[in-house]
Structures are given as C-alpha cells and as structure tokens.
Amino acid sequence: MGRNYYYLVAGLPDLTLGGKCTTTQAELRELVAEELTASDYGLVSRLYLPHDHSNILNRLYGADAPFDELGVYGRDTIDELTDKAAASRGGVAGVEAYLNEFVADFYASEAKPTRAEAANRLSDGQWTLIENCGNRFMSGYAKFERQMRNVLAALQARRHGLSVDRAVVGTDDVAEALRHSRAHDFGLKSEVDYLEQLMSIFETEDLQEREMKLDALRWNFCDDASFFDYFSVERVAVAIVQFSMAERWAQMDGEAGRAKFAAMISDLKNTYHSKKNC
C-alpha cells in the first residue's frame, strides 16, 4: 500500500475549475518535490516531461525561445543531450531512454522529421513510459491521453484526405482501428467511452472553445479516475495535471473564460454519466 500525504494534499491549492490560481506551477512543483518520497516524486515528475520536449526541440530546430524551467532536466543536461557527439556515444546517463533514442535517431536520419512529427514521437515516448509505470492513475491517464490525441489526429487526417497511418502513434488496439477502419466512428464506440463526445468536440469551429472542451474532458477523466484517492500520490498527480490546465485558462481568459470553462465541465459530466446509465 502506498504512502499517504495528508499535510501535502490538505495544503494543495483549491483546484475548482473556473476558480483563480493563487499558486504557480513552479511553486506547486517545489512543494511536491519537498514532500514526496524520492520514488513518488520520480513517478509524478514524468508529467513534466513535455517541458523537456520543448527544450529539446528548440535546441534541435534552432528556435530562439526561453528555456522552460519546469522540465525534469536542467540546461546543462539538455545541452549535453542535444549534442551530436554525445548522441553518437550513446546519449546521457540518467535521462529517460526514449529521449536518448529520439536524439540519436534525429541525428542519424538524413530526412529530418518536421517539428510536429518530432513532437508527436516525443509525446508517444512519454505516454508509453507513463502507461507502463505500474501506477493505476498514471497508467490510465497516459492511455486516455494517447487515445484522445490519436482520435483527434485521425479525424483531422480523414477530414483533409491525409494518411491516418502517419498521423496516429502507437500500436494498441485503438491505434490500429484508427489506421484501418473506414467506419464513421472507426468501430470504437464500445472501446472508447468518450468517443462520441470527442467527435462532437472535434466539430467545434472556434479553436479556443475546442481547446477548452478538450481540457474539460481531461479534467472530467481525472476526477472520475481518482474518485477514491484522497491523500495518495495519485491525488498529487491529479493536482499536477489539473493545475496546469486551470492556470493556463486563468491566465488567458479572466473571469468570463473561467466561468465558461466551469460550465463546460458541468455539462460534460452530466452528459457522460447519463450515457453510462443508459
């Protein structure tokens, strides 16, 4: 049985969607790093890997962008990781294997991937890592995130007459159905509970509203998947995932945006549970 973090969880910021954020992601991470055991912090820190992805891609593609301090690895490690000579020697010790493999393949390939393709591969590596971590919530969230992104990528490719095979990552049953099915719902209605909602969200024309609805879907998944977790590391992981969304929309949209986001999550919950009870 895992350790409980009563004082940490009790002291976490109130994460009601649509509320104000009184803590920054950096402050939340510092608090989590201080209170969790080394193994538990190592587990939840994998949720910060997208920040490392940005730093790696900025180095490899020569983007003039500020270094993202929320990543797992510092500047010196990222500099070494993205060094061609270091990559040829097998990469950097202590860095997740998929990152070393990505950089090595990048330098070995004559035809470089687009930045979007490279970002997809890095995301796939992260979700594969987390899905196989052995933690129930983390594994479930990684599976949900990968499948959601794959469905959206397949819908986008289908809309524009592009190759679905290249747009989808991974080799699970959902990914294979997306690649090969010609059915409207890819034959996945019984496999993906939220498929109808996701397909409806995809049809939203306003891009900002679409993003808000996707984050509402993520938020709802986290709430449902952690319903019986109170003071465990799973609750801390949920806080990290949800806080990143809450902070982003609080900064972007003000009171009106937060209220709209809160209404979306309420409607989404009602729709989801009514479908489950049918």
C-alpha angles and dihedrals in degrees: 000000000000127000121268121227102203099164095040095051092043089053097048116115116267104263105197108152109247094030129113122268112234094177130056124228089248091055092047091051092050090052092048092048091053097049107036125081114254092256094048092047090049088054099050094038087072086075088068095057094100087071088057089048090058092049092048094048092047089055096045096044096039096241116170098226134135116265111260105233094193092076123109092242129057129232095269092053093048090048091052093043092054094045111113094218092051090049091053090053093057102276132266124324116239094026121116109271096234090060093052090046092049094052093045091051091046092058094040094053118091093200106053117215119244114260089253091053090047091050090051091053092050091049090050089052092051095048092046090052093049095042089058096044095101096237113123099219096038092049092047093048092049091051091048093048095048093047093046092051091046093052091050091047091050092049091049092049092047091050093054097038093248130141110283089194092065094043096055123073130202133031105250122126093266093051091049092049090051090052098048111023120097093190119118091245094032088245089282103114092109094040101050113046095198097043097112091049091048093049089050091050090051089061092057105116099200105081096207092050089048091054091048091052091049091052089048088055090051092048092050092050091052092050093050096042093051099038094123096038112100114158103000132112087263089065090052091050090051090051091053093050096044096042092057089057096043093049093048095053094039090057094043107043113022123209096329093051093048092049091050091049091050091051091051094053091048092052091044093053092050092049094046096049094044089054091049091053094050 
